[in-house]
């Protein structure tokens, strides 16, 4: 079990000690999608959802969530984020969300990017659920990461 960084030698959960790691520029990009009826997607694209500007609200929710990742995900380090960008691309059957998180720190920002995507998608669901309760959230995944000891990675 000692090969898993978040477990100690007895198998107990622990926060990884990053004190000896170098501070480097790090970036992560994640994506996800919410599928919905054509009617709900059209209302979002037209800005005709009664709760307000769905896309702007989801973007802000994603940014806010990235900043609070360490409060939401056990064992995550609080990070000084230098940038969080959330892009929402609506189409005829839903919305694709892509989030980019960046920092200069001793650990990566994958969880921040994934949290931003997940929260933006949940916000889309919340704001459009009156139009379509059958919406499906999925395909949440890491697309790429840059920096750190393990280097760059892309899906």
C-alpha positions in Angstrom: 0.0 0.0 0.0 2.9 2.4 0.4 3.0 3.0 -3.3 -0.2 5.1 -3.0 0.8 8.6 -2.0 -2.4 9.4 0.0 -2.0 6.4 2.2 0.6 5.9 5.0 2.4 2.7 5.8 -0.6 1.5 7.8 -3.2 2.3 5.1 -4.5 5.4 6.8 -5.4 8.4 4.6 -3.0 11.3 4.7 -2.2 14.5 3.0 0.9 14.2 0.9 3.8 16.3 2.1 4.9 18.5 -0.7 7.4 20.6 1.3 10.4 19.2 -0.6 8.9 19.7 -4.1 10.0 22.6 -6.2 7.5 25.4 -7.0 6.9 25.3 -10.7 4.3 26.6 -13.1 1.5 24.1 -13.5 -1.7 24.0 -15.6 -4.5 21.5 -16.1 -7.4 21.4 -18.6 -10.5 19.3 -17.9 -13.8 18.9 -19.8 -17.3 17.5 -19.4 -20.7 17.7 -21.0 -24.4 17.9 -20.1 -26.8 16.4 -22.6 -30.4 17.7 -22.7 -33.5 18.0 -24.9 -33.3 20.2 -28.0 -35.8 22.6 -26.4 -33.7 23.1 -23.2 -30.6 23.6 -25.3 -32.3 26.1 -27.5 -33.6 28.1 -24.4 -30.0 28.2 -23.0 -28.6 29.3 -26.3 -31.3 32.0 -26.7 -30.9 33.2 -23.1 -34.5 32.4 -22.5 -34.3 30.5 -19.2 -36.4 32.1 -16.5 -33.7 31.7 -13.8 -31.4 34.1 -15.7 -28.2 33.9 -17.8 -27.4 30.2 -17.4 -24.0 30.2 -19.1 -22.7 33.2 -17.2 -23.8 31.8 -13.9 -22.3 28.4 -14.7 -19.0 30.1 -15.6 -18.8 32.0 -12.4 -19.8 28.9 -10.4 -17.0 26.9 -12.0 -14.4 29.6 -11.2 -15.6 29.9 -7.6 -15.5 26.1 -7.2 -11.9 25.8 -8.5 -10.9 28.3 -5.8 -12.5 26.2 -3.1 -11.4 22.7 -4.2 -9.3 22.1 -1.1 -12.5 22.7 1.0 -14.5 20.2 -1.1 -12.1 17.3 -1.9 -10.4 15.7 1.1 -6.6 15.7 1.1 -6.3 18.4 -1.6 -3.8 21.1 -0.9 -5.0 24.7 -1.0 -3.4 26.3 -4.0 -2.7 29.9 -5.0 -4.5 29.9 -8.3 -3.1 32.3 -10.9 -5.8 31.7 -13.4 -9.1 29.8 -13.9 -10.9 30.0 -17.2 -14.2 28.2 -17.8 -15.5 28.0 -21.4 -19.1 26.8 -22.1 -20.0 25.8 -25.7 -23.7 25.2 -26.2 -25.0 23.2 -29.1 -28.3 21.6 -30.2 -28.2 18.8 -27.6 -26.4 20.3 -24.6 -23.4 22.2 -23.4 -19.7 21.2 -23.3 -17.6 22.8 -20.5 -13.9 23.1 -20.5 -11.9 24.5 -17.6 -8.3 25.6 -17.4 -6.6 26.1 -14.0 -3.1 27.4 -13.4 -0.8 28.0 -10.5 2.8 28.3 -9.5 3.0 25.8 -6.6 4.4 22.5 -5.4 1.5 20.4 -6.6 -0.7 20.2 -9.6 -4.1 21.8 -10.4 -5.9 18.8 -12.0 -8.5 18.6 -9.2 -9.2 22.4 -9.5 -9.9 22.0 -13.2 -12.1 19.0 -12.7 -14.0 20.7 -9.8 -14.6 23.7 -12.0 -16.1 21.5 -14.8 -18.2 19.5 -12.4 -19.6 22.5 -10.6 -20.3 24.4 -13.9 -22.2 21.3 -15.1 -24.2 21.0 -11.9 -25.1 24.7 -12.1 -26.3 24.2 -15.7 -28.5 21.3 -14.5 -29.9 23.4 -11.6 -30.7 26.4 -13.8 -32.4 24.3 -16.6 -34.0 21.5 -14.6 -37.5 23.0 -15.0 -37.0 22.6 -18.8 -35.6 19.1 -18.7 -35.3 16.8 -15.7 -33.7 14.1 -17.9 -30.5 15.9 -18.5 -27.4 13.7 -18.2 -24.0 14.9 -16.9 -21.0 13.0 -18.0 -17.7 12.6 -19.9 -15.9 14.5 -17.2 -12.2 14.0 -17.6 -8.7 15.5 -17.6 -7.6 16.6 -21.0 -4.0 17.8 -20.2 -1.6 18.8 -17.5 1.6 20.8 -17.7 4.5 21.1 -15.2 5.7 19.4 -12.2 8.0 16.5 -11.7 6.0 14.1 -13.9 6.0 16.6 -16.8 3.4 17.2 -19.4 0.6 14.8 -20.2 -2.3 14.9 -22.7 -5.2 12.6 -23.3 
